[in-house]
Every structure is written in C-alpha cells, then in structure tokens.
Amino acid sequence: MFYCYGILRSLQDSPYTLTIQPRLAEEDLLKPIMRIVDGQLADGIIIGQTRNDDSRVRYLQQHQFPFVTFGRT
C-alpha cells in the first residue's frame, strides 16, 4: 500500500481524490471496471496485477477511458 501513499501525496494539491474499488476474489476482473466507466464514477483508473492480454485494458482502450497500470499486458 506504499504506492497509495505516494499517489495520495501527489494528489494533495489537486482537485482529485483517490478511491479504491475492491473486488471479491471470485468476481470477474472486468465487472468493477465496467461499473466505474459506465457509471462515470471516476476520471481515470489505476489497474494493478495486470495479465497478458488483460480484458480490463482492452475495455478501457475501447472506451477511451484514461488509465495506468502496475505491470505489463
């Protein structure tokens, strides 16, 4: 969670807030992403634990939604 602290520090003087969207282990990886994008709940997303050919990255690219990843896909 040290990276969260760094993100919070960098957002300190900005109009942005860090919100963490957890998911259940058995929940589809894409579901929380779709909920955020479809509901317009965020200005961007940070994705951790990326996978090869990650469906979350593909979805965000298709919807032209801003994101960064921890890891490669």
C-alpha positions in Angstrom: 0.0 0.0 0.0 3.0 2.3 -0.1 2.2 3.2 -3.7 -1.2 4.5 -2.4 0.6 6.9 -0.1 2.7 8.2 -3.0 -0.4 8.7 -5.1 -2.2 10.5 -2.2 0.8 12.8 -1.7 0.9 13.7 -5.4 -2.8 14.4 -5.4 -2.6 16.6 -2.3 -2.9 20.0 -4.0 -5.1 18.8 -6.9 -8.9 18.6 -7.3 -8.6 14.7 -7.5 -9.3 12.1 -4.8 -8.0 8.5 -4.7 -10.8 6.0 -4.3 -10.0 2.3 -4.1 -12.5 -0.1 -5.7 -12.0 -3.6 -4.2 -13.5 -6.7 -5.7 -14.3 -10.2 -4.4 -11.8 -12.8 -5.3 -14.4 -14.7 -7.3 -15.7 -11.6 -9.1 -14.9 -11.1 -12.7 -12.0 -8.7 -13.1 -13.9 -6.6 -15.6 -17.0 -6.0 -13.6 -15.7 -3.2 -11.3 -14.1 -1.5 -14.3 -17.4 -1.6 -16.3 -19.2 -0.2 -13.2 -16.8 2.7 -13.0 -16.8 3.5 -16.7 -20.5 3.0 -17.4 -21.5 5.0 -14.2 -18.9 7.7 -14.9 -17.7 7.3 -11.4 -14.1 8.3 -12.0 -11.8 10.4 -14.2 -9.3 7.6 -14.6 -8.3 4.2 -13.3 -5.1 2.6 -11.9 -5.0 -1.1 -12.6 -2.8 -3.5 -10.6 -1.8 -7.1 -11.2 -2.2 -6.9 -15.0 -2.3 -10.0 -17.0 -1.3 -11.0 -20.5 -4.0 -9.7 -22.9 -5.8 -8.1 -20.0 -9.6 -7.6 -20.7 -9.6 -4.5 -18.4 -7.0 -2.8 -20.5 -8.8 -3.7 -23.7 -12.1 -2.4 -22.4 -10.6 0.9 -21.2 -8.9 1.4 -24.6 -12.1 0.7 -26.4 -13.9 3.2 -24.3 -11.1 5.8 -24.5 -11.0 5.9 -20.7 -7.8 7.2 -19.0 -5.8 4.6 -17.1 -2.4 3.5 -16.0 -1.2 0.0 -15.0 1.1 -1.6 -12.5 2.6 -4.2 -14.7 2.6 -5.0 -18.4 0.0 -6.6 -20.6 
